Amino acid sequence: MRLEFTHSHIYPGAAATLKGEQAESGEGTTCLVELSDGVVLSTNCLVQDGEIILSMPSYLTARGAKIPAKDWMLRKDVETGAWKAKSKGAE
């Protein structure tokens, strides 16, 4: 799976496009995450109940900003088709 985000970091409400085949529900897999500044990371993700749980490692943006490791929950926006980020555990 490959997720392409529209910004250089993930935040609540950040949008991503899913490229390639989505993993089966309950299946953990490796995801490539591409951020808008060109940074590409290999991460772990789990598809569960129509959501993607993404475990982002800490990384540096192209401009050198340090982004800490964090788990994110992505839900598909039925209106736009984009996957939207929420903090893991947020309702």
Secondary structure, DSSP 8 states (H G I E B T S, - for coil): -EEEESSSS--TT-EEEEES----TT-EEEEEEE-TTS-EEEEEEEEETTEEEEEE--EE-TT--EE--EEEEEEE-TTT--EEEEETT--
